[in-house]
Structures are given as C-alpha cells and as structure tokens.
Amino acid sequence: MRDSNVPFEFKENTPEQTQSLKTWKVLTVEDDLNYQQALLNGLNAIPLGNNEALELLTANSVSEASSVLSRHKDIAIVFLDVVMEEDDSGLRLVNTIRHVLGNNDIRIVLLTGQPSFAPEPQVMESLDIDEYWNKSDLTVDKLKSIVSSHLRTYQYISQISNAKQGLQLVLDAARSINSKHDIRAFSQAVLDEISKILRLSQGGGVLCVGDGSDLNKQPKVITSNGCFRGLDGKELTLDLLSDEAQQCYTQAIDTQEHAFSEHYSVFYFDTCEVDIHHYITIVKSDVPIDEHNVFLLKVFSENVSTGFSNIALMNRLTELAYTDVTLNIPNRNWLQREIDNMNKYEQAETQLVVFEILQFDEKSFRFGHDFCKKTHLKMRENILQKLAPYHPRIALFKSDSLGVLVSSHAFEDESMVDSLKRQSFEIDGVKQFLDVRILVMQLIAFVDHNAEQIFNLAESTLNDESTQRAELLYYTLENTKAITRRYELMQELRTAIRNKELQVALQPKVNLITNEVIGFEALARWQRNDGSFVSPDEFIDLAETAGLISELDKLIFDKIMQSIQQFADQGFSLPIAFNASTFDLLSEDYFVEIAARIEEYGISPSLLELEVTETQAIFNYEKINACLCRFAGLGIKISIDDFGTGYSSLAHVSEIPAQNIKIDRCFVSNIQDSKSNQHIIEMIMLLAEKFGFEVTAEGIETKAEYAWLVEAGCSVGQGYYYAKPMFYDDALQWLKSRSN
C-alpha cells in the first residue's frame, strides 16, 4: 500500500473513466510533461460520487491553455504552473482568465517548483487565485482535499451565477414585454421571452384569451409560435393538446392558478378587476423543466400578470381618452391618433376637412348647451350622409367644429361644397339653418408633420384675419412649403444674428438744389450662405415673430456706428438714419443701449437720425411720443417715414418731436402723370411749411420726378436716380467719385 503523504509517483497512463451523468472539467497547464502525467494520475485516482466524474483537459503552454479556456466555458478547476515559456507565464494567464475571458467562477490553483521566484504572500495578495502550492508539497491527500473543496465551491458559485443570469434574463424579459401596449404585441412578446428563459428549440407556445364569466367557453388564440404555429384566431379545443398538456391546462382552469408538468407550463391570468377576460398561456418545452426554470417562470409571470392588467386598464382609459362623453363621438385625440397612424399612401389618399359653425359662441349663449349638442349631432348626420360614398371618419375637432377624414376626391364636385356650407335640419320640431365654414387640408401636404402640427396649422388658418370671410378654404402643399421655408429661414436668421452676418446697405440722401450728399439711410441686408438675399420685409417680420428683433436692431445700430466712424476717418462727416421696431422704441433697455453705444464710440448724436413710420408714431401715441422725446433729448434727429400712408391726425403729427417728414415712394412714382399723387405731395409740402418740417422724397428714379419735386419745393431726395443702396466700400468709392 502506497504512502499517501509522499509526492506523486510516476506511472503509465490509465484508461479514461467512463463519463458519468455529472462531469466536472479540470484543466492542468504544465510544460513539464512528466509532472503533468503524475498530476493526471493523481486526479484520476480521486474517488467521486456515484453520478460524478472528472473530465481532464491538458495544455502545455499559455497559448494552448487560452485556446482550451475559450472553448470550454465550464471548467471548474485549473492547476496552473507559474513558470513555463517565460518566468511569469502562469501569472499572466491568471490575468487573462479573470480580466480578458471574464471568468470569475473557475477555481485557480497555482503550482510552482521555484517558490522563491514568486513568493506566496505577494502572489496571493496581487492575483485573484484560490490556492498556491509548492509542487513538492502536493500529496495525494492534499490533491483530493483541494479538488473536493473547490468542486463544492465551484458548484455553489455556478448556481449563484446561473441564478443571477436567470434573474437578469427575467428582468430583461420584463422590460421587453412592458414596452408593449397592444394585446397582440404583448402576447407575442410573452411567448418569445418564455422561449428564451426555457431555451426552446423544438417546443412552442400558444396564448389565448377567454371569457372570465364562462370558464367552460373555449378561449380564442391571440398568438402562437413553434409547434403551435398556425392557430392564431382559432378556438383552442382540447383535441389540439396532448394528454399531458390537457391535464396541465385543466388543472390551471380549475384552480385558476399556474400549473407545471414535466414538459408543459400553463399560466393563468385574469383581469376581472378591469374587464371579464382571462388569459391562458401554454408552453411546451423540448427538455424537462427543472426546478430552477419553474422558479424563473413564476417570477416572470408576476410581471406578465401586471402587464395584462395594465393593458386592460389602458384599453378602458383609451376608450375614455378618445371619446367625447357629451356627444358620445370620437374626439380630437382620436382624430390625432388616426392621422399619426397613417402611412404615406393613406395620407396621399386622404384629406382633413374641418367644418366650423359660424357664430357658435352666440348660439351657445342664446340657446344653451343642449341646443349646441343637438346641433353638432345633426351636422354630423348631414356630413356622414353627404360624404357616405367617400367613407368619412368624423370626430369633434373643437367646441365649434367637427373634423372629418375623407377621401381626397370628396370635394371635386362643387355642389357637394354648396350643400354643406349651409345646412338645415329640425331641432325639437323647429327648422334650423346652420352656416358653416369649411377648411380642406390635403394630408399629402403634411408627410413630414404630425397630427398636432396639422391641427395647429388648421386653427391658425381659420383664425387668420385674411380668411375670416371665406366660406371655403384650401390648404395646399404650397402653403406647407411656405411655412417650411419660413421656419428654416427663422433658424438661419438666429444663427446669422448671433454670428453678426447681417450687413448694412447705405442709400444716399441728396440736396436736390445743390446736388450735395447730406447723409445716408441705413438699410438692413441679409445674404444667405448660398449667395441669395432675403427681403428685409420678410426677415424683419421673422425677427419680430421669433423674438429676435431687439438683437437685430442692436446689431444694425452697431454696424451704423462703425460706418460713421469709418467715414469720419476718410474725411466725411455724414449723418446716417436708422430704423427701430415699435417693441424697441417702447423698451427702456433699448434706449439705454443706444445711449451707451453713442458714448462708447464717441460719436456726436447729431450724426444719427431715428426714422419711425407714421403708423408707428401714432400707435400707442402717448408712449411712443414720450420715447421719441427721450431720443431727441440725446441730440438724435427724428424723422417720420412713409408719410401719407398712415391714418395720423394733424394734431398728433404736430406734437411729435420730428424735424423731417419723408414722402413715401408710392406718391413719387410716375408723379408727372398722376394728378392725385401731385395733389397729395402739394398738400404734404403745405403741411410741412406750416409746421416747419424738412421734406425728403423717397424713390426718385427719373429726371422728370426729380424736376417736378424741385419745382414743388422739396429740398431733399433719395432713390435710384442718384444711387442704389450700397455696402460701405462701394458707398465710400461713390462719395469719393462725386467729390472729384
């Protein structure tokens, strides 16, 4: 009998043990083949349980070991030599196992024949290993003890790891199914996730819905997969199930609880608190279902149960959310959902028609809520009857209007429109007539817009003052393109102002008698990146809409100050006129900003002229006049622009602190042939003389216009007859050329 306390003895290979039901994989990594063989002999001699056996794997280098480890993810123990190809090969392999392969379950036993090279305390502290032995100290009994203890440890760790992975799988499955809000999609997700948990390859599942008030009634299949595929929409009868499945199914129905057999899992869910349905899920597994999987399925079923209840509740809430309870017809939310769920083909074939009841508020006040309710329902009947061939879907759009989704060909016949613009019906035995305004919106014009955006456009179109008197309105693709362009320009304008990309064009003002240049008017110009210019009327309106007008005004004023300074450096001291929005004129911050800029640049206020339109001057007259007085107090000249186009009173004009009035170009154009324009200008000249205003004529383009204005006594003018608006460099050259 051999002494078990001596090191291994070397002997010939023994035949491999017959693999039992439970196999533990053990890897030896050793470049000393004789020692490795002794180690294998010792491992083969270790007695295990009746249903257990060792599967021994070998490697003689780090590269071989890495290959084995990558192929076998379930190795329980590795016996690893420290010194192989290199002095620290074994130590580096430990890092590979733990950090590269990410295997934290495998038990690592480090072996060394040179303990001085890698001292045990340092190695145990720095590396994630489980034991460290000197080869000469490793006896048969110690080897048995090491293997026995580490197999138990590996089993526990593996169970914990599997449980963790299983629970993670359940959590992932729960997230997947909880993202589904449609019963069919939810049911399919449930079957898919159960299949993942059971790792089904040949089985399958079926999920059906039954009537909770009659458990004997056959449930209807919602979805199926695997071996049950093809049953969707059919009744689930017992003859479709095997004997084992029938027993499991009957048990679940009778107990109204989940039931499990060797190969079948039957889940029972009911939503009786919300509706009368119950749901049955039957899953066949191609391998026996173990206790671990039953536990995971029970945990998962709790999430499934909540999901069915949530969907039932959501269906009930949806019914309330998409119905107007007063009229018991679909509401605006329903209409929005219908549009958002359309594909592009459906949109191309559909139009939204809004029927707005005229004077609805007055009718509501005079006749009451009940009358208006009956009016809506009667109008709905009329619309459905008239548009029946075009499959109308109708909903309450607003309190005073109905929205209808109908074929895009519905209003090709003008008589159809006429019959719906003025409707008649009886309410409580009295003949009623109803005037209706109709807005037709082709949905093909809104392929890149959602329903809420479409509704906003519909409301803005109906509320637009320019459309108030129209009985029939069409919203087309051109309208959408215009709005899209406007939005894109607004975004570009925001960037252009931030980057100070807007420029100032200068149009000369000339003394008509002496032909002397007496100043300039500053005009904002915006050139886009593609080289095109945007009309000032368009981008100024955009700036006001986007709340950018103050930034725009301040930017332009800064550039004017720079131009005045540059002209002064070249020997030209000329005033420049600028404009400001009404919003800025009324803003204390704007006044403070202008005053600060004047002081910062050190420029005389007399070189500035603030132009306000006649409409601006009279709008909120008292406040505007007070603001203009403050600017005049700084020494800035005040001018009334576009004079004669507004509706000002002479009393107000006389009290504004203005020194100049400008005749609008519409009166100057073709003045030699227009008697009415001549009379208007003559009246303006008399008014100016009476109140002591200087007069500037805008838009002079011909010599005849110039001559007539001089004859009428106008002393200052501007227009293409002298020069177009120019950027600073061109304006400077123009000035120098006139000086020469």
C-alpha positions, 0 to 999 in steps of 0.5 A: 500500500502506497504512502499517501503523504509522499509526492506523486509517483510516476506511472503509465497512463490509465484508461479514461473513466467512463463519463458519468451523468455529472462531469466536472472539467479540470484543466492542468497547464504544465510544460513539464510533461512528466509532472503533468502525467503524475498530476493526471494520475493523481486526479484520476485516482480521486474517488467521486460520487456515484453520478460524478466524474472528472473530465481532464483537459491538458495544455502545455503552454499559455497559448494552448491553455487560452485556446482550451479556456475559450472553448470550454466555458465550464471548467471548474478547476485549473492547476496552473504552473507559474513558470513555463515559456517565460518566468511569469507565464502562469501569472499572466494567464491568471490575468487573462482568465479573470480580466480578458475571458471574464471568468470569475467562477473557475477555481485557480490553483497555482503550482510552482517548483521555484517558490522563491521566484514568486513568493506566496504572500505577494502572489496571493495578495496581487492575483485573484487565485484560490490556492498556491502550492509548492509542487513538492508539497502536493500529496495525494491527500492534499490533491483530493482535499483541494479538488473536493473543496473547490468542486463544492465551491465551484458548484455553489458559485455556478448556481449563484451565477446561473441564478443571477443570469436567470434573474437578469434574463427575467428582468430583461424579459420584463422590460421587453414585454412592458414596452408593449401596449397592444394585446397582440404585441404583448402576447407575442412578446410573452411567448418569445421571452418564455422561449428564451428563459426555457431555451426552446428549440423544438417546443412552442407556445400558444396564448389565448384569451377567454371569457372570465364569466364562462370558464367552460367557453373555449378561449380564442388564440391571440398568438402562437409560435413553434409547434403551435404555429398556425392557430392564431384566431382559432378556438383552442379545443382540447383535441389540439393538446396532448394528454399531458398538456390537457391535464396541465391546462385543466388543472390551471382552469380549475384552480385558476392558478399556474400549473407545471408538468414535466414538459408543459407550463400553463399560466393563468391570468385574469383581469376581472378587476378591469374587464371579464377576460382571462388569459391562458398561456401554454408552453411546451418545452423540448427538455424537462423543466427543472426546478430552477426554470419553474422558479424563473417562470413564476417570477416572470409571470408576476410581471406578465400578470401586471402587464395584462392588467395594465393593458386592460386598464389602458384599453378602458382609459383609451376608450375614455381618452378618445371619446367625447362623453357629451356627444358620445363621438370620437374626439380630437385625440382620436382624430390625432391618433388616426392621422399619426397612424397613417402611412404615406399612401393613406395620407396621399389618399386622404384629406382633413376637412374641418367644418366650423359653425359660424357664430357658435359662441352666440348660439351657445349663449342664446340657446344653451348647451343642449341646443349646441349638442343637438346641433353638432349631432345633426351636422354630423348626420348631414356630413356622414350622409353627404360624404357616405360614398367617400367613407368619412371618419368624423370626430369633434375637432373643437367646441365649434367644429367637427373634423372629418377624414375623407377621401381626397376626391370628396370635394371635386364636385362643387355642389357637394361644397354648396350643400354643406356650407349651409345646412338645415335640419329640425331641432325639437320640431323647429327648422334650423339653418346652420352656416358653416365654414369649411377648411380642406387640408390635403394630408399629402401636404403634411408627410413630414408633420404630425397630427398636432402640427396639422391641427395647429396649422388648421386653427391658425388658418381659420383664425387668420384675419385674411380668411375670416370671410371665406366660406371655403378654404384650401390648404395646399402643399404650397402653403406647407412649403411656405411655412417650411421655408419660413421656419428654416429661414427663422433658424438661419436668421438666429444663427446669422444674428448671433454670428453678426452676418447681417450687413448694412446697405447705405442709400444716399440722401441728396440736396436736390438744389445743390446736388450735395450728399447730406447723409445716408439711410441705413438699410438692413441686408441679409445674404444667405450662405448660398449667395441669395438675399432675403427681403428685409420685409420678410426677415424683419417680420421673422425677427419680430415673430421669433423674438429676435428683433431687439438683437437685430436692431442692436446689431444694425445700430452697431454696424451704423456706428462703425460706418460713421466712424469709418467715414469720419476717418476718410474725411466725411462727416455724414449723418446716417438714419436708422430704423427701430421696431415699435417693441424697441422704441417702447423698451427702456433697455433699448434706449439705454443701449443706444445711449451707451453705444453713442458714448462708447464710440464717441460719436456726436448724436447729431450724426444719427437720425431715428426714422419711425413710420407714421403708423408707428408714431401714432400707435400707442401715441402717448408712449411712443411720443414720450420715447421719441422725446427721450431720443431727441433729448440725446441730440438724435434727429427724428424723422417720420417715414412713409408719410401719407400712408398712415391714418395720423391726425394733424394734431398728433403729427404736430406734437411729435418731436420730428424735424423731417417728414419723408414722402413715401415712394408710392406718391413719387412714382410716375408723379408727372402723370398722376394728378392725385399723387401731385395733389397729395405731395402739394398738400404734404409740402403745405403741411410741412411749411406750416409746421416747419418740417424738412421734406425728403422724397423717397424713390426718385428714379427719373429726371422728370420726378426729380424736376417736378419735386424741385419745382414743388419745393422739396429740398431733399431726395433719395432713390435710384436716380442718384444711387442704389443702396450700397455696402460701405466700400462701394458707398465710400468709392461713390462719395469719393467719385462725386467729390472729384 
